[in-house]
Amino acid sequence: MQDLVGKTAFVTGAASGIGLGIATALAQAGVKVMLCDIEAAALAEAVAALKATNADVEGVRADVSLKAELQAAADATIARYGKVHILVNNAGVGGGGGYGQWTDASWDWTIGVNLMSVIWGIEIFGPLIEAHGEGGQIVSTASMAGLIAAVAPAYNVTKYGVVALSEGLRPALAARGIGVSVLCPGFIRTRIMESSRNVPDRLANALENMTMEAGDSEFAQVAAAAITHGIDPLYVGELVREGIENDWPYIFTDLAFEGAVDARFAAIKAGMDLIRGREPRH
Ligand SMILES: NC(=O)c1ccc[n+]([C@@H]2O[C@H](COP(=O)([O-])OP(=O)(O)OC[C@H]3O[C@@H](n4cnc5c(N)ncnc54)[C@H](O)[C@@H]3O)[C@@H](O)[C@H]2O)c1
């Protein structure tokens, strides 16, 4: 999508961090942006700050792990802007709970926010993008943890899921005029390590000590330090804008984990080497 001016985007998790960086970078390029987030106060603040720059933006509150709320947010976007061209599935939480600690609630929360919302986002917004025939782009925020299983199990699983969904849908959606990109950030300076602020009431008791910051303490300390000194979220937003303009399949923020990805591929190849030369029995 080379010409972004006047197009409309819907961005989830847009009140903070990477989502706000993406919303800002798109607004600066002349895109109308519907910011969506679960946190009403932070959302109102973000929308007001962008409006003060003369950006054409609006906010809609939704818990994206609830399909009906995501659908209502899509309806509000069409009611406000008429069309939508760009979907950014970015909302996410650092759901933790390592082996021996996890609970159904910790999986439920993490899968709901990080993965089901992406599946539903594509299901709901895909037809809306197709409807106007002007083409569009779907960007979903995974993580380097979608390529190397380096964080808590539920987080890794959801991020691998977002990568798989994006890679798998790219050819089918290209035929329908929609580009598909997956964003795999490294350490970005955001509030991800304070994800527990967004645990919904319905899961609150069951999720005590289940967020990334509370659950896996050694990892939490390393990650918290790296994120405190992490990459500027607006820089990530600018990369995403470039990725949308040029239909990048993968949007990376830095090369810090390139060696770890190489090591994973090497381990996979080593697994293949174990059976190389054998004739499978049919
Ligand atoms: N910060 C990093 O280093 C990093 C690295 C890789 C991937 N990511 C991913 O980036 C995305 C954005 O996270 P961030 O780092 O900017 O963190 P953040 O906490 O600053 O922002 C996340 C936003 O999502 C919103 N949100 C949370 N639950 C929601 C829900 N149920 N419905 C709607 N909105 C909800 C939050 O209110 C917040 O505004 C996430 O998917 C995260 O997994 C972050």
The ligand as a Gaussian input file, in Angstrom:
#p B3LYP/6-31G(d) Opt

LIG

0 1
 N        7.738000      -4.627000      24.627000
 C        8.407000      -5.616000      24.059000
 O        9.611000      -5.766000      24.279000
 C        7.682000      -6.578000      23.145000
 C        8.461000      -7.507000      22.448000
 C        7.832000      -8.383000      21.574000
 C        6.463000      -8.321000      21.407000
 N        5.718000      -7.415000      22.096000
 C        4.268000      -7.382000      21.846000
 O        3.895000      -6.059000      21.517000
 C        2.497000      -5.900000      21.733000
 C        2.248000      -4.591000      22.449000
 O        2.776000      -4.667000      23.769000
 P        3.646000      -3.491000      24.411000
 O        5.002000      -4.026000      24.614000
 O        3.474000      -2.230000      23.663000
 O        2.999000      -3.417000      25.884000
 P        2.067000      -2.311000      26.571000
 O        1.589000      -2.963000      27.836000
 O        2.781000      -1.025000      26.671000
 O        0.868000      -2.150000      25.540000
 C       -0.106000      -3.154000      25.366000
 C       -1.453000      -2.487000      25.161000
 O       -2.439000      -3.511000      24.973000
 C       -3.574000      -3.188000      25.766000
 N       -4.332000      -4.400000      26.105000
 C       -3.984000      -5.371000      26.984000
 N       -4.967000      -6.275000      27.063000
 C       -5.946000      -5.877000      26.213000
 C       -7.209000      -6.405000      25.862000
 N       -7.673000      -7.525000      26.421000
 N       -7.967000      -5.732000      24.963000
 C       -7.501000      -4.587000      24.402000
 N       -6.315000      -4.036000      24.693000
 C       -5.541000      -4.677000      25.597000
 C       -2.989000      -2.503000      26.999000
 O       -3.952000      -1.719000      27.690000
 C       -1.882000      -1.665000      26.374000
 O       -2.346000      -0.392000      26.003000
 C        2.052000      -7.140000      22.497000
 O        1.413000      -8.034000      21.605000
 C        3.359000      -7.725000      22.997000
 O        3.259000      -9.116000      23.218000
 C        6.301000      -6.546000      22.963000

